[in-house]
Amino acid sequence: MTFPVDERSVVELTQALVRLRTVNEPGLGEAPAAELVAATMRGFGWEPEITEVAPGRPNVVAVVEGGQPGPTLMFEGHTDVVTEGDLDRWTVDPYGAEIRDGRLYGRGSADMKSGVAAMIHATRALQLAGPFPGRVLVCALVDEEGLMLGAKQFATTAVAATVGGAIICEPEEGEICTSAKGAVRVRVDLLGAMAHGAMPQHGRNPVAPLGRLLVALAGLQERLQAEHGVHEHLGPVYLTPTVLRAGALDQINVIPARATVAIDARTIPGVDHALLVSSIAALAEEAGAPDGVTAQVTVVDDRPCVEIAPDHPLVVALAGAHEKVAGEPARYGGVPGATDGTILTRDAGIPTVVYGPGGKWIAHQADEFVEVEDIVRCTHIYAEAADRFLRS
């Protein structure tokens, strides 16, 4: 069957979404994109449900019935984007959605407003092709680039319990990603005592313990990599210090009372997150002990690794659709970071696979782009995959 995808409209919707600056920053929000998504859905005769997860941050969920008994498939994408960063690094307007030499440029073009547009128009094409079994949920959620509040809210709903599988429409450069790395974000505060820099004997300086902790974390990473090896699609475990704070630059003569390091740990199956956090805590205490410095460890966020079997009906349907539409064998991979699918699997038990238009490594970069041909191809693949899954 050939599905009547409106190829021009899916590209135009991508452009319209990219032109909306829905950056995940305080004071902004996804409301403009949510309004456009909802209006597009209403134009198809759908009745989207809009739920404000936080002020100015609405989830949009539409249920499209196939008219016959059957399972429920979910398409999911997010409407927030990261900041455009240094404008001097861009050669195009980050929100111009310019098409040049077959590429659509702009912040969020790949990550992931093209995926949102593709899943909407794929579901519309499936609907226009005639009755189909079951139903499709089309979900445009908020805050994926933050704490994934949109996915967490959706996972608590009654409709989430009905989902048999979800395609997460993130950019993966043609790969069917059956696994995603886990993420543990940890903050370590080393607590000493403030004193004059000329009289260090009256204080407890946490800066030296911070240095010792950084060295110890590198050693812990090496041990974890040796123990768990390299995952076929996800690579090795990483423990990356990302934020360091100790005192103030304009107070060189003051010993600080606190030094902080934030750690972004990216894990693979087999790594025990609770044990990892306790290991970091032990290293922090050990690093501070010689100077009488204590440690407080806070888990900011904890996202598990997720995997789906390659013979799961959802993966089989997507692989078959890719092979039919793209005319090439399916390629499999893993997601180097977490997606909303991580939360949907953890909190609602939904099997997820990640596949969508755009390059895997272009996200969050200057001059972000997506190939127009890729948007159209993925839209056709989504429609075909949905039909195959719902009839399986």
N, C-alpha and C positions, 0 to 999 in steps of 0.2 A: 504494500500500500504506500502511496505517496501522500504526504500530509501537506495541506495547503498553507504553508508558512508564508506570512506576509513579510517578505525579506526586506522590503524598503522600510516598513514600519518598525521592524525590530531595530534596525540601525538608527532610525530617527528617534526612537525612544531612548536608546543608549545615549545619543547626543544630548537629548533634553535632560536626562538624569545627570550627565557629567557637568552640564552648565550650572547645576545647583550645588552651591558650596556647603556640603553637609559634613563638615570636618568634625571629628570627635574631639571637641575642645569645649571648656566651660563657656556658657553663653550661646553656644550654637546648638544644633540638633538636626535630626533627620526629618523633621516635619515637612519641609518643602518636597523632598523626594517621596515621602509617604503619601502626600496629597496627590502627586502626579501618578504614582502607582495605583492608588485607589480610584482616581478618575479614569485611568485606562481600563481598569477592571470593570468599573460601572459601565463604560462604553461597550463592553462585551456582554452586558446583561448580568454580570456577576454581582454578588452582594458581599463585598469585603467587610470583615469585622476589624475595627480599629481599636486598639487597646494602648492607652498611654502608659508606658512602662515607667517613665520619669517625665518631668515637665518638658514638653516640646519633643518628646522622643516616642513616637507611636509605632507599635508593631502593626502590620497590615497582613491579614490572613483571609484568603478566599477559598471556599470549598466548591469545587466544580464536579458536579455529579455526572457520572457516565450513563446513567439510565438503566444499568443492569447490575445485578449482585456481583460483588467482587471485593478485592482488597483495597487498601488506601495507600497511595504513593504521595510522598511529600517532595516538592521542590523548595529549596531554601537559599536565600541570599540575604546580604545585609546592605543597608542603605547609607551607612556612615563610611567616611574615608579618613585617611590620615592627612595631616597638614601637607601643604605643598612645599613647605620648607623654604630654602633660599631661592627667591625668584630669579636671581642672576644665573642660576644653573639651568633654567628652562629656556628653550629656544622657541617655545610656543606658549600661548595663553593657557595656564593650567585648567581654566574653566571655559575655554573656547570651543572644545569638542571639534576641533578642525580635523578634516580628513585630507590627508596628503599621501600620495603614492600608495593608496590602499590601506593606510593606517589611520585609525581614529585616535587622536591624542587627547590627553587630559588626565587630571587626577581622578582616580577611580574608574578610568576607562577599562582597565583589566580587573582591578580589585575594587569592586566587582560589579559595576553598574551594567556592564555588558551581560554578565551572567544573569542579573535580575531581569533585564529586558528579554533575554533569550528564554528564560523559564516561563515568563508570562505568555509570550507569543507561541511557544511550543505547546503550552496547554490549550491555548485558543485554537491552534491548528488541529490538535487532537479532538477537541470538541466539535469543530466544524466537519471533521471527517466522518462523524456519525456516532451512534451509540457505542459506548465502550464499558467494560466491566468496572465496577467499583467507583472510585472517586480520586481526584487529585487535589491536594492542598497546595496552594501557591502562597508562600510565606516570605514576606520582606520584613526582616527583623532589624532591630537597632543594636548599636554598641558592640559589634563584633570586635572592633579595634580597641575596645576597652575591657570591661569585665564581663562582656557577653550577657548583659542584663536582658536583652530581648530573647535570647535562646533560653535563658533560665526561667523567664516568665512563661514562655510558650510551653516549656516542659511540664509545667504544673497544670495545664489545662486538660479538660476531659478529652478534647479532640486529639491531643498528643498520644493518648493511650491507644488510639485506633490505628496509628500509622504502622504499616508493615515494612516500610523502608523509605529512606530519604536520600535524594541526590543533592549534595551540597555543591552549588554552582560556582565555586571558586576557580580562579585561573590555574590550570595545571598543564598547559602546553600539550594537550592531546593525551596525557597519561590518565589512566584510571587509577586513582589513588585509593588503595584498599587499607591503608594504615596512616596514622598520624602520630607524631611524637607527643609525649606527655610534657607538661610544663608545671614546674613548681617555682613560684616566685617567693623568695625568702628575704626578709629584712633582718639584719643583725645589728643591734645597738650595743656597743661596748661602752660601759658606764664607769667613768673615773671620777676625779674631783678637780675642779678648776683651781688654778693657782697662777701667780705671777711667773712669767717666763724666766725671770732672774732668780726665782726661788723654787725650782722644780721639786725640791724635797718636801714642800708643803702640799703638793698635789699628787694626783695619780693620773698619769698621761695615757689616754687610750690610743694614741696614734701608733706607737710602736707595736702594741698588740694587734692593731689593724693590719700592719705590714706582715706580722707573723701569720695572721689568719689567711691573708691572700696567698701566701706561700703554701699553707696547709691545704687550701681549697684546690690549688693546682695538683697537689699530690693525691687528693681524694678523687679528682677527675681521672687521673691516670689509673688509679686502682679500679674505679668503676669501668673504665674502658677495657682494662685487661680482663675483668671478671665477666663482662657482658658482651664483649666483642662488638662487631659491626653488623647492624641489622641490614638485611638485603635491600630495603628501600629507604630506611630512615637514617642509616649511618650510625655513628657512635653516640654515646652520652656526652653532653657538654654541661659544665658548670661555669657560667660566665658572670664575673662581677661587672655590673653595669652602672652602679651609682656609688660614689664615694663622697662622704661629707665628714669634716672634722674642723670645728672652729670656724673662724671667719678670716678672709684674706686680709682685712684691714686691722686685725688684732694679732699681729705676729708675736707680741709680747705676752700673750695669754695662753696658758695651757688649757685646752678645751675639756669640758666635763664629759663630752660624748663624742664618739666617732661611729659612723654608720656605713655599712656596706650593704647593697642590695644585690642579690644573686638571682640570675635567670637560669634555672636548671632545666635542661631539655633531655627527656628520658626516652628510653625504648622499652618494649615489653620485657618483663623480668626484673626491672628496677623497683624496689619497694620504696614508695614515696615517704612513708612514715619513718622507715629506717634511715633514709637519706637525710631527712630533716633532723633526726636525733644525732646523726653523725656530724652534721654541720654545727649543731649546738655544742657537742662535745669538743669539737675543734676550737670553737669560740671561747669556751671556758678555759681550755688549755692555753690558748694564746694570751688570755688576760691574766692568768694566775700569777706569773712572776711580778706583775706590777700592781697587784691588788685590784685589778679591773674586772668587773663582772659583765655578764652578757645577757641580753634579752633577745630571744629569737621569735619572730612573728611570721607566720605563713600568710602572705598577702593573697595568693590564689593557688589552687591546686587542681590541675587538669590531668586526667589519666591518659595514658596511651590508649588508642582505640584501633581495632582491627576488624575486618570483615573477611570471611572466607572467600576465596576466589570462585568457589562454586555456589555461592549464595545466589538465589534467583535474581536479586537486584544487580549484582555484578555481571551475571551471565546475560541479562537483558541489555545492560549498558554496553558490554563488549560486543554483542551481536549487532547492536545499533551502530556502534562506531565502525565496525567492519563493513556494514552495508553502506553507510552514507559516505564515510571517508575513503572506502576502497582500499584499506590497509589493515593488517592484523592489529588487534588491540595491544597497547603497551601499558604496562603496569608500573606503578611507582608509589611513593609515600609523600605525605605532607610534612615539610620540615618544621612547621609550627602547628599550633592548634587551630581549629575552626569551630564554628558554631556546632558542627556535627559532633565534636567532642562532648559538648554539654548535652546535646540531644541523646547521645548514647548513654552517658553517665546518669543523667537525671530521669530520662524517660524510657531507657532501654530500646531506643530506635536504632536499627541497623543503618549505617550510613556509608556512603561512598562519595568521593570528591572528584568532580570532573567539570571543567568549564573553559570558556574562551579566554585567551590571553596567555602570556608567558609566565611560567612559574616564578622566575627571578626578577621580573620587571616591576612587581608590586613595590610601592613606597618610594620609587626612584623618580628623579626628575625626568621630564619628557616621557612619562608613562604612556603606553599605547596598547592598542589591541588591533589585530588585523581584522578588517571588515569581513573578509571571507571567513574568518574563524567564528565571528559572531553568528553568521548565517548558518554555517555548517553545524555548530553546536545546537542551534535551535532545531534543526532537522533531526539531529541525533537525540535530543531530549524527547521530541515527540515520538520517535520510533522506539526509544527505550521505555517510555511510559506505556505505550501500547503493548510491548512485549511483556513487561512486568505484570501489568494488570490482567493479561490473558494467560499468564503462566500457572 
